[in-house]
Amino acid sequence: MGTTVASTLNTNMKTLQPAILAAILLLLGIADLAMGMSGRAFERAKEVDEKCRNENQVERAYFEKFIKARIDQVDPPDNYKCFVKCVMVELLALNEQGEFNIDEELENVPPEIMEEGHRIINACKRTPGKGACDKAYQMHKCYHNENPELYSLVLHYWENASQ
């Protein structure tokens, strides 16, 4: 009887090992997100944010409101939409005419959220807009609608990185 119990425990442990490993990896991934996000876009956040805020005269208070609110319930002024366009232009994801460069935008995704970020961008890559500023805003609205929690998290880290 002792051999059967030991054999059953050994089999159960082998079955549980992948689940335990997956749980550990998930916790490590969450810990990485808790520490922040990295990558090309966040390396330039301070410089890009400052340039685009100054050019479009966007106040930080409005951005904070935007992070906390649901994007589909916010009606931003045109200068905020142009701020979003400026950021996308500076990060090479959009040109001045509003033409989207998916390859560059995919490069802007933080490695910590690569898989979901790429899924979101591909879902939103054909988002139309009325002019370049509106297109940039509509794309970000689409990003939000695809994953509101992740979008808010990215904006939160952008705000922290840009100060």
C-alpha positions as CSV (number, residue, x, y, z in Angstrom):
1,M,0.0,0.0,0.0
2,G,2.9,2.4,0.8
3,T,4.3,1.9,-2.7
4,T,1.0,2.8,-4.3
5,V,0.7,6.0,-2.3
6,A,4.3,7.0,-3.1
7,S,3.7,6.2,-6.8
8,T,0.5,8.2,-6.8
9,L,2.2,11.2,-5.1
10,N,5.1,11.0,-7.6
11,T,2.6,11.0,-10.5
12,N,0.6,13.9,-9.0
13,M,3.8,15.9,-8.5
14,K,4.9,15.4,-12.1
15,T,1.4,16.5,-13.2
16,L,1.6,19.6,-11.0
17,Q,5.1,20.7,-11.9
18,P,4.0,22.4,-15.2
19,A,1.2,24.2,-13.4
20,I,3.5,25.4,-10.6
21,L,6.1,26.5,-13.2
22,A,3.3,28.4,-15.1
23,A,2.2,30.1,-11.9
24,I,5.7,31.1,-11.0
25,L,6.2,32.6,-14.5
26,L,2.9,34.4,-14.3
27,L,3.9,35.9,-11.0
28,L,7.3,37.0,-12.4
29,G,5.5,38.6,-15.3
30,I,3.2,40.5,-13.0
31,A,6.2,41.6,-11.0
32,D,7.9,42.9,-14.2
33,L,4.7,45.0,-14.9
34,A,4.6,46.3,-11.4
35,M,8.2,47.6,-11.8
36,G,7.3,49.4,-15.0
37,M,7.6,49.1,-18.7
38,S,10.6,49.3,-20.9
39,G,11.5,49.6,-24.6
40,R,11.9,52.1,-27.3
41,A,8.9,54.3,-26.6
42,F,9.5,54.5,-22.9
43,E,13.2,55.4,-23.4
44,R,12.1,58.5,-25.3
45,A,9.0,59.3,-23.2
46,K,10.3,62.3,-21.4
47,E,11.7,64.0,-24.5
48,V,8.7,63.2,-26.7
49,D,6.1,64.1,-24.1
50,E,7.7,67.4,-23.4
51,K,8.0,68.3,-27.1
52,C,4.5,67.3,-27.9
53,R,2.9,69.0,-24.9
54,N,4.7,72.2,-25.7
55,E,3.8,72.1,-29.4
56,N,0.1,71.4,-28.6
57,Q,-0.3,73.2,-25.3
58,V,-1.7,70.2,-23.5
59,E,-1.8,70.4,-19.7
60,R,-0.8,67.5,-17.5
61,A,-4.1,67.8,-15.6
62,Y,-6.1,66.9,-18.8
63,F,-3.9,63.8,-19.4
64,E,-4.5,62.6,-15.8
65,K,-8.2,62.9,-16.4
66,F,-7.8,61.0,-19.6
67,I,-5.9,58.1,-17.8
68,K,-8.6,57.7,-15.2
69,A,-11.6,58.1,-17.5
70,R,-12.9,55.7,-20.1
71,I,-11.7,57.0,-23.4
72,D,-15.1,56.5,-25.0
73,Q,-16.6,58.9,-22.5
74,V,-14.0,61.6,-23.0
75,D,-14.4,64.2,-25.7
76,P,-10.9,65.7,-26.0
77,P,-10.2,69.0,-27.6
78,D,-8.4,69.1,-30.9
79,N,-5.1,70.1,-29.3
80,Y,-5.1,66.8,-27.3
81,K,-5.8,64.8,-30.5
82,C,-2.8,66.6,-32.1
83,F,-0.7,65.8,-29.0
84,V,-1.5,62.1,-29.6
85,K,-0.5,62.5,-33.3
86,C,2.7,64.2,-32.3
87,V,3.6,61.4,-30.0
88,M,2.9,58.8,-32.7
89,V,4.9,60.9,-35.3
90,E,7.9,61.2,-32.9
91,L,7.8,57.4,-32.3
92,L,7.6,56.9,-36.1
93,A,4.2,55.1,-36.0
94,L,2.5,57.8,-38.0
95,N,3.7,60.4,-40.5
96,E,2.5,64.0,-40.6
97,Q,-0.2,63.1,-43.2
98,G,-1.6,60.4,-40.9
99,E,-0.3,57.3,-42.7
100,F,0.2,54.5,-40.2
101,N,3.5,52.5,-40.1
102,I,2.5,49.3,-38.4
103,D,6.1,48.0,-38.3
104,E,7.3,51.0,-36.3
105,E,4.3,50.8,-34.0
106,L,5.0,47.1,-33.3
107,E,8.5,48.1,-32.4
108,N,7.1,50.6,-29.8
109,V,5.3,47.9,-27.8
110,P,7.0,47.3,-24.5
111,P,8.5,43.8,-24.3
112,E,6.5,43.1,-21.1
113,I,3.3,43.2,-23.1
114,M,4.5,42.1,-26.5
115,E,2.0,39.5,-27.4
116,E,-1.1,41.4,-26.3
117,G,0.3,44.7,-27.7
118,H,0.8,43.2,-31.1
119,R,-2.7,41.7,-31.1
120,I,-4.2,45.1,-30.3
121,I,-2.2,47.0,-32.9
122,N,-3.1,44.5,-35.6
123,A,-6.8,44.8,-34.6
124,C,-6.6,48.6,-34.9
125,K,-4.3,49.0,-37.9
126,R,-7.0,50.1,-40.3
127,T,-8.7,52.6,-38.0
128,P,-9.8,55.7,-40.1
129,G,-9.9,59.3,-39.0
130,K,-10.8,62.7,-40.2
131,G,-7.3,64.1,-40.7
132,A,-4.0,63.1,-39.1
133,C,-4.8,64.3,-35.5
134,D,-8.2,62.5,-35.5
135,K,-6.7,59.3,-36.9
136,A,-4.1,59.2,-34.1
137,Y,-6.8,59.7,-31.5
138,Q,-9.1,57.2,-33.1
139,M,-6.3,54.6,-33.2
140,H,-5.7,55.1,-29.5
141,K,-9.4,54.9,-28.8
142,C,-9.3,51.5,-30.6
143,Y,-6.3,50.4,-28.6
144,H,-8.3,51.3,-25.5
145,N,-11.4,49.5,-26.6
146,E,-9.4,46.3,-27.3
147,N,-8.0,46.2,-23.7
148,P,-9.0,49.1,-21.5
149,E,-7.0,47.9,-18.4
150,L,-3.8,47.5,-20.4
151,Y,-4.3,50.8,-22.2
152,S,-4.7,52.6,-18.8
153,L,-1.6,50.8,-17.5
154,V,0.5,51.9,-20.5
155,L,-0.7,55.5,-20.1
156,H,0.1,55.4,-16.4
157,Y,3.7,54.2,-17.1
158,W,4.0,56.8,-19.9
159,E,3.0,59.5,-17.5
160,N,5.6,58.3,-14.9
161,A,8.4,57.9,-17.5
162,S,7.7,61.4,-19.0
163,Q,8.2,63.3,-15.7
